[in-house]
Amino acid sequence: MSAIVEFYWRPGCGFCSALRSGLARTDLTVKEVNIWEDPEAAARVRAVANGNEVVPTVFVGDKSLVNPSVAEVLAAANS
């Protein structure tokens, strides 16, 4: 069984839309978090992205992926 994927995004982000579309075609369980509505989520993203709010950022267990491809998320979720 694959892990839950936490997908951190913000409105207007084309990279987020592209990743969301790709993830929708998988069997992964994805929890979406809008960093503009959740200051703690924004801080979590900054902590793994050199102080920047780079989205999409994905967390799978203890792994963090900044602007990943669908293949990278699948590999992290299934490892």
Rosetta constraint file for C-alpha pairs under 8 A:
AtomPair CA 1 CA 78 HARMONIC 7.40 0.50
AtomPair CA 2 CA 28 HARMONIC 6.90 0.50
AtomPair CA 2 CA 77 HARMONIC 5.18 0.50
AtomPair CA 2 CA 78 HARMONIC 5.07 0.50
AtomPair CA 2 CA 79 HARMONIC 7.92 0.50
AtomPair CA 3 CA 28 HARMONIC 7.73 0.50
AtomPair CA 3 CA 29 HARMONIC 7.52 0.50
AtomPair CA 3 CA 60 HARMONIC 6.46 0.50
AtomPair CA 3 CA 61 HARMONIC 6.95 0.50
AtomPair CA 3 CA 77 HARMONIC 5.12 0.50
AtomPair CA 3 CA 78 HARMONIC 7.03 0.50
AtomPair CA 4 CA 28 HARMONIC 7.04 0.50
AtomPair CA 4 CA 29 HARMONIC 5.27 0.50
AtomPair CA 4 CA 30 HARMONIC 6.05 0.50
AtomPair CA 4 CA 31 HARMONIC 7.26 0.50
AtomPair CA 4 CA 60 HARMONIC 6.35 0.50
AtomPair CA 4 CA 61 HARMONIC 7.49 0.50
AtomPair CA 4 CA 77 HARMONIC 7.31 0.50
AtomPair CA 5 CA 28 HARMONIC 7.10 0.50
AtomPair CA 5 CA 29 HARMONIC 6.12 0.50
AtomPair CA 5 CA 30 HARMONIC 4.73 0.50
AtomPair CA 5 CA 31 HARMONIC 6.10 0.50
AtomPair CA 5 CA 58 HARMONIC 6.77 0.50
AtomPair CA 5 CA 59 HARMONIC 6.02 0.50
AtomPair CA 5 CA 60 HARMONIC 5.06 0.50
AtomPair CA 5 CA 61 HARMONIC 7.85 0.50
AtomPair CA 5 CA 73 HARMONIC 7.94 0.50
AtomPair CA 5 CA 77 HARMONIC 7.06 0.50
AtomPair CA 6 CA 30 HARMONIC 5.89 0.50
AtomPair CA 6 CA 31 HARMONIC 4.83 0.50
AtomPair CA 6 CA 32 HARMONIC 6.01 0.50
AtomPair CA 6 CA 33 HARMONIC 7.20 0.50
AtomPair CA 6 CA 58 HARMONIC 5.50 0.50
AtomPair CA 6 CA 59 HARMONIC 5.03 0.50
AtomPair CA 6 CA 60 HARMONIC 6.41 0.50
AtomPair CA 7 CA 30 HARMONIC 6.60 0.50
AtomPair CA 7 CA 31 HARMONIC 5.94 0.50
AtomPair CA 7 CA 32 HARMONIC 4.74 0.50
AtomPair CA 7 CA 33 HARMONIC 6.04 0.50
AtomPair CA 7 CA 56 HARMONIC 6.81 0.50
AtomPair CA 7 CA 57 HARMONIC 6.21 0.50
AtomPair CA 7 CA 58 HARMONIC 4.67 0.50
AtomPair CA 7 CA 59 HARMONIC 6.72 0.50
AtomPair CA 8 CA 32 HARMONIC 5.97 0.50
AtomPair CA 8 CA 33 HARMONIC 4.76 0.50
AtomPair CA 8 CA 34 HARMONIC 5.94 0.50
AtomPair CA 8 CA 35 HARMONIC 6.36 0.50
AtomPair CA 8 CA 41 HARMONIC 7.46 0.50
AtomPair CA 8 CA 45 HARMONIC 7.65 0.50
AtomPair CA 8 CA 55 HARMONIC 6.44 0.50
AtomPair CA 8 CA 56 HARMONIC 5.59 0.50
AtomPair CA 8 CA 57 HARMONIC 5.17 0.50
AtomPair CA 8 CA 58 HARMONIC 5.96 0.50
AtomPair CA 9 CA 13 HARMONIC 7.36 0.50
AtomPair CA 9 CA 16 HARMONIC 5.90 0.50
AtomPair CA 9 CA 32 HARMONIC 7.25 0.50
AtomPair CA 9 CA 33 HARMONIC 6.17 0.50
AtomPair CA 9 CA 34 HARMONIC 5.06 0.50
AtomPair CA 9 CA 35 HARMONIC 6.01 0.50
AtomPair CA 9 CA 55 HARMONIC 5.33 0.50
AtomPair CA 9 CA 56 HARMONIC 5.05 0.50
AtomPair CA 9 CA 57 HARMONIC 6.95 0.50
AtomPair CA 10 CA 16 HARMONIC 7.39 0.50
AtomPair CA 10 CA 34 HARMONIC 5.14 0.50
AtomPair CA 10 CA 35 HARMONIC 5.75 0.50
AtomPair CA 10 CA 36 HARMONIC 6.10 0.50
AtomPair CA 10 CA 55 HARMONIC 7.01 0.50
AtomPair CA 10 CA 56 HARMONIC 7.87 0.50
AtomPair CA 11 CA 34 HARMONIC 7.54 0.50
AtomPair CA 11 CA 36 HARMONIC 7.98 0.50
AtomPair CA 13 CA 17 HARMONIC 6.42 0.50
AtomPair CA 13 CA 55 HARMONIC 7.55 0.50
AtomPair CA 14 CA 18 HARMONIC 6.21 0.50
AtomPair CA 15 CA 19 HARMONIC 6.20 0.50
AtomPair CA 15 CA 55 HARMONIC 7.50 0.50
AtomPair CA 15 CA 56 HARMONIC 6.65 0.50
AtomPair CA 15 CA 67 HARMONIC 7.56 0.50
AtomPair CA 16 CA 20 HARMONIC 5.96 0.50
AtomPair CA 16 CA 55 HARMONIC 6.60 0.50
AtomPair CA 16 CA 56 HARMONIC 5.13 0.50
AtomPair CA 17 CA 21 HARMONIC 6.13 0.50
AtomPair CA 18 CA 22 HARMONIC 6.35 0.50
AtomPair CA 19 CA 23 HARMONIC 6.04 0.50
AtomPair CA 19 CA 56 HARMONIC 7.61 0.50
AtomPair CA 19 CA 68 HARMONIC 7.96 0.50
AtomPair CA 19 CA 69 HARMONIC 6.89 0.50
AtomPair CA 19 CA 70 HARMONIC 6.42 0.50
AtomPair CA 20 CA 24 HARMONIC 6.10 0.50
AtomPair CA 21 CA 25 HARMONIC 6.95 0.50
AtomPair CA 22 CA 26 HARMONIC 7.25 0.50
AtomPair CA 22 CA 70 HARMONIC 6.06 0.50
AtomPair CA 23 CA 28 HARMONIC 7.17 0.50
AtomPair CA 23 CA 30 HARMONIC 7.92 0.50
AtomPair CA 23 CA 70 HARMONIC 6.25 0.50
AtomPair CA 24 CA 28 HARMONIC 7.99 0.50
AtomPair CA 28 CA 74 HARMONIC 7.94 0.50
AtomPair CA 28 CA 77 HARMONIC 7.93 0.50
AtomPair CA 33 CA 38 HARMONIC 7.58 0.50
AtomPair CA 33 CA 41 HARMONIC 7.21 0.50
AtomPair CA 34 CA 38 HARMONIC 6.48 0.50
AtomPair CA 34 CA 41 HARMONIC 7.70 0.50
AtomPair CA 35 CA 39 HARMONIC 6.48 0.50
AtomPair CA 35 CA 40 HARMONIC 7.94 0.50
AtomPair CA 35 CA 41 HARMONIC 5.37 0.50
AtomPair CA 35 CA 42 HARMONIC 4.78 0.50
AtomPair CA 36 CA 42 HARMONIC 7.12 0.50
AtomPair CA 38 CA 42 HARMONIC 6.46 0.50
AtomPair CA 39 CA 43 HARMONIC 6.23 0.50
AtomPair CA 40 CA 44 HARMONIC 6.20 0.50
AtomPair CA 41 CA 45 HARMONIC 6.32 0.50
AtomPair CA 42 CA 46 HARMONIC 6.26 0.50
AtomPair CA 42 CA 53 HARMONIC 6.43 0.50
AtomPair CA 43 CA 47 HARMONIC 6.15 0.50
AtomPair CA 43 CA 53 HARMONIC 7.99 0.50
AtomPair CA 44 CA 48 HARMONIC 6.85 0.50
AtomPair CA 45 CA 49 HARMONIC 6.05 0.50
AtomPair CA 45 CA 51 HARMONIC 7.91 0.50
AtomPair CA 45 CA 52 HARMONIC 7.35 0.50
AtomPair CA 45 CA 53 HARMONIC 5.82 0.50
AtomPair CA 45 CA 54 HARMONIC 6.92 0.50
AtomPair CA 45 CA 55 HARMONIC 7.87 0.50
AtomPair CA 45 CA 57 HARMONIC 6.60 0.50
AtomPair CA 46 CA 50 HARMONIC 6.18 0.50
AtomPair CA 46 CA 51 HARMONIC 4.25 0.50
AtomPair CA 46 CA 52 HARMONIC 4.82 0.50
AtomPair CA 46 CA 53 HARMONIC 5.21 0.50
AtomPair CA 46 CA 54 HARMONIC 7.41 0.50
AtomPair CA 47 CA 51 HARMONIC 5.88 0.50
AtomPair CA 48 CA 64 HARMONIC 7.04 0.50
AtomPair CA 48 CA 66 HARMONIC 7.75 0.50
AtomPair CA 49 CA 53 HARMONIC 6.82 0.50
AtomPair CA 49 CA 54 HARMONIC 6.33 0.50
AtomPair CA 49 CA 66 HARMONIC 6.79 0.50
AtomPair CA 54 CA 66 HARMONIC 6.87 0.50
AtomPair CA 54 CA 67 HARMONIC 7.24 0.50
AtomPair CA 55 CA 66 HARMONIC 6.88 0.50
AtomPair CA 55 CA 67 HARMONIC 6.05 0.50
AtomPair CA 56 CA 66 HARMONIC 6.41 0.50
AtomPair CA 56 CA 67 HARMONIC 4.99 0.50
AtomPair CA 56 CA 68 HARMONIC 7.37 0.50
AtomPair CA 57 CA 64 HARMONIC 7.13 0.50
AtomPair CA 57 CA 65 HARMONIC 5.65 0.50
AtomPair CA 57 CA 66 HARMONIC 4.47 0.50
AtomPair CA 57 CA 67 HARMONIC 5.57 0.50
AtomPair CA 57 CA 68 HARMONIC 7.26 0.50
AtomPair CA 58 CA 64 HARMONIC 5.76 0.50
AtomPair CA 58 CA 65 HARMONIC 5.06 0.50
AtomPair CA 58 CA 66 HARMONIC 6.46 0.50
AtomPair CA 58 CA 67 HARMONIC 7.67 0.50
AtomPair CA 58 CA 68 HARMONIC 7.43 0.50
AtomPair CA 58 CA 73 HARMONIC 7.55 0.50
AtomPair CA 59 CA 63 HARMONIC 5.63 0.50
AtomPair CA 59 CA 64 HARMONIC 4.53 0.50
AtomPair CA 59 CA 65 HARMONIC 6.30 0.50
AtomPair CA 60 CA 64 HARMONIC 6.48 0.50
AtomPair CA 60 CA 73 HARMONIC 7.88 0.50
AtomPair CA 60 CA 76 HARMONIC 6.52 0.50
AtomPair CA 60 CA 77 HARMONIC 6.09 0.50
AtomPair CA 63 CA 76 HARMONIC 7.34 0.50
AtomPair CA 65 CA 73 HARMONIC 7.60 0.50
AtomPair CA 68 CA 72 HARMONIC 5.89 0.50
AtomPair CA 68 CA 73 HARMONIC 6.60 0.50
AtomPair CA 69 CA 73 HARMONIC 6.47 0.50
AtomPair CA 70 CA 74 HARMONIC 6.14 0.50
AtomPair CA 71 CA 75 HARMONIC 6.12 0.50
AtomPair CA 72 CA 76 HARMONIC 6.22 0.50
AtomPair CA 73 CA 77 HARMONIC 6.05 0.50
AtomPair CA 74 CA 78 HARMONIC 6.04 0.50
AtomPair CA 75 CA 79 HARMONIC 6.03 0.50
